[in-house]
């Protein structure tokens, strides 16, 4: 098992309209690469085609609830500190309520 924490400095935000059609909790459209990656892991790992070789969360709020399953409290604090540093360097706000 491998746990990966990803920070996307340039998310592609989905509009309210897009979120109302499918996957309302997925705010960043870049996350839709997951099915392709899952298929590749199954194919290259020679797994059964119905194996869910990749589980991921839909958004940051959901992911935070999973950190303690994989990381110690000290590691969690380090992840939060690093994310804070990364956010501070962004030129634009991480979330816009527009459209």
N, C-alpha and C positions, 0 to 999 in steps of 0.2 A: 504494500500500500504506500502511496506517495501523496502527500498533501502539498498543494501549491497555492501560494497567495499571489494574486496578480493585481497590480495597480495600473490602470489605464489613464495616462495623462491627457489623452485626447479622445474621450468617449464620443460616440456618435449617438446623441440623445434621440430617443424616439418621441414622437409627438403624442399628445393625449389621444388623438384619433388612432394612431398606429397601435397604441397600447390597448385601446378599447376593442380592437379586432381579435387579437391573440396575444397571449403571454403578457398580461397586464403588469406583472411585477418586474419584467425585464426592461430596464430603463436604457441600457446601452445596446444598440443593435449589433455591436461587434461580438456579443456573446453568442450569436447565432452560428459561429464557426464550430460550436460544440458537436453537433451531429456528425459533421465531417471528420473531426478529430476522433470521436468515439469509434466510427467505422474504421478508421485507419489503425487505431490501437487493436481492435478486434482482428482485423485482417493480418497485420504484421505480427501480432502476438499469437496468431493461430488459435484464437478463442472461439467458442461457440457463438454463432451470429446473433443470438438473443441475449448474450451476456451484456450487462451494463458495465462496461469497462471504465466508464467515466461518470462520476457523479459530481455535480456542481450546483452552486446556489444561483438564484436568479438575480440577486442584488446584494449590496453591501450589508444591509441590515440583517438579512438571512445568514450571510456568511459569518458575521460576528458571533452568532449563536452556535456556530460549529467549531470555532477556534479551540475551545477547551477540549474538544475530542482529540485533537492532534498535537497541541502545544501546551507547554507548561505555562504557569502564570508569568514567569519571567520572559519567556519567548513571546507571549502575547503582548506584553508591555513593549518589547522591542519592535514588534510588528506595528503597533499603534504609533510609536515614536517615529519610525521610518515613514509611515504613511503621512504623518503630520508634516514632516520635512518635505516630502514629495508634493503635498498639496500647497505648501507655502510658496513653492517655485512656480506654480501655475499662474498664467497671466489672466485667465478668465475664471469666473465662478464655476464650481463643479456641477451646479444644477441650476437650470433656468426654468421658471414656471411658465414661460412662453410656450405656446403651441403645439 
